[in-house]
Amino acid sequence: MTRLEPIRPEEQDAQQRDLHASITGGPRANGPQHFALTTPDGALRGPFNAFLLSPGLGGALERLGSAVRYTTSLSDRTRELAILAVAAHWSSAFEWEAHEAVGRAAGVTDAELDALRGGEVPTLGDQEEQAAAELVRCLLDGDVSDEEWGRWAEPLGDAVVFELCTLVGYYSTLALQMRVFRVG
């Protein structure tokens, strides 16, 4: 049972309406829709509903999420493999549902999805994807040893490591918020 009821458009104040409009009219809403951002009555789904509780902070999270999804150097597949690893790690049903569809559209296979769902790093044909997936596993475990750094992080470069750290932190934050508010 959710601890946070949907905040419907007619119940929103001006700041909440502005944030709602930026989420539903921003980059997530443009292009192919692999998951619904809103319920049939217009309320935001998943973590986005909670963003409305504090529009200033929620807006900052929305902008960070957009940057993570749309402005990094990560390939679509690498990004989605990383997000799905976070979703599986935190047992985040909404993130899994949403990003499984996005991942499939980016070419993530059933075998890769099964491995991620089981908490494993899939065997990937691309060395950069493999290094990123292995590094994400380290990040989810809490740190990157010197050996892992040399093996996975150095070949990716500092900028990609920064992007992956930010991605893992952002999606872990959403997973925690959804867990606390019992968002399915």
Secondary structure as GFF3:
##gff-version 3
##sequence-region A 1 184
A	DSSP	three_ten_helix	9	11	.	.	.	ID=ss1
A	DSSP	alpha_helix	14	25	.	.	.	ID=ss2
A	DSSP	alpha_helix	47	51	.	.	.	ID=ss3
A	DSSP	alpha_helix	55	70	.	.	.	ID=ss4
A	DSSP	alpha_helix	76	89	.	.	.	ID=ss5
A	DSSP	alpha_helix	93	105	.	.	.	ID=ss6
A	DSSP	alpha_helix	110	117	.	.	.	ID=ss7
A	DSSP	alpha_helix	127	141	.	.	.	ID=ss8
A	DSSP	alpha_helix	146	148	.	.	.	ID=ss9
A	DSSP	pi_helix	149	153	.	.	.	ID=ss10
A	DSSP	alpha_helix	154	156	.	.	.	ID=ss11
A	DSSP	alpha_helix	158	180	.	.	.	ID=ss12
###
